[in-house]
Amino acid sequence: MTATTFAADGAKTVQHAQPASDPKIDCFYVYPTVSNQPTPNANLKIDPAEIGVAIAQASRFSQVCNVYAPMYRQVTVFGLAVLRDKVNRTIPYADVVKAWNDYLTRYNNGRGVVLIGHSQGAFLLEQLIANQIEKNESVRRRLVSAILLGGNVTVKDGSDVGGTFQKVPACHSDHDLGCVLAYSSFDNPPPPITLFGRTRSAGQHVLCTNPAALGGGSATLDAYFPSRRLGGPINFTLKPLAPTPWLHYPEGLTGECKSVTGAHWLQVDDSRTQPNRLVLRDSLGPTWGLHIYDVNLTLGNLVDVARSQAAAYAAQG
């Protein structure tokens, strides 16, 4: 977990971190669309793509939790792009439910758990919470929080619930428990045809919670990116590269939840001056915003929130 830290003026230092020796909670991570298998749905073979995305998005949470990352037969990149009429969307969810029940039976032992999902992984965890966890009070009490990014979690206008979930509200502080953190990130207002940040459900809007300022407002993001490509079709790395496994940007990036013309999103701005500004490639097109960086832009903040929530969960006895 060693990282090269880049100050806003470009100065570099090295930061060290380690997995927790005895974490008190677990994390259950469901990865986004990364499989480049040439089929509509992936099989259960662990390819470099799954290993790479788990490192990029979930591995740093091992500072505060035991991380479980189940394989599932996801809709592949090829399935989304070419074979959309042949994908089976019931298979991924069935796999995640099976993995969740296996985790509860074999590993959980009554421990608190943070759910972490991005993109396809977030959509699957939304179904899991709505269909399984909200309906089981004993399991819902173990939910420390749900981090569901790039998944369009919806709530009723003027409420924290009533859309995607009925009983799991938005997190407003890092001591709230049984709550959800959700957003999609953009560096410009989302266009009208965006895939994220908008909903067609009347009386609802897409939830945005800023992990750097859960109470609202603008705050500095604590960003971590892998320093080298990790495999698979999605490239999370940025330039400049470094000899350490991670690049760390604790200054210069700010985030604030914005709401304009029906869109709700995490606005990300970079105050760094050239040549120290980050180049966040909009490789998927403007309707996607900064989707592939949703997790890494706030990864340090998210780990800090999980750490505080784990302490709050332990304190309640």
ABEGO torsion letter per residue (X at the ends): XBBBBBBAAGBBBBBBBBBBABBABBBBBBBBBABABABABBBABBBAAAAAAAAAAAAAAAAABBBBBBBBBBBBAAAAAAAAAABBAAAAAAAAAAAAAAAAAAAAGGBBBBBBBBEAAAAAAAAAAAAAAAABAAAAAABABBBBBGAGBBBBBGBABGBABAABBBBABAABBGBBBBBBBBABBBBAABABGBBABBGBBBBBBBAABAAEEBBBBBBBBBABBAEEABBABBOBBBABABBBBABGBBBBBBBBGGBBBBBBBBABBOAABBBBBBAAEAAAEAAAAAAAAAAAAAAAAAAAAAAAAAAAX
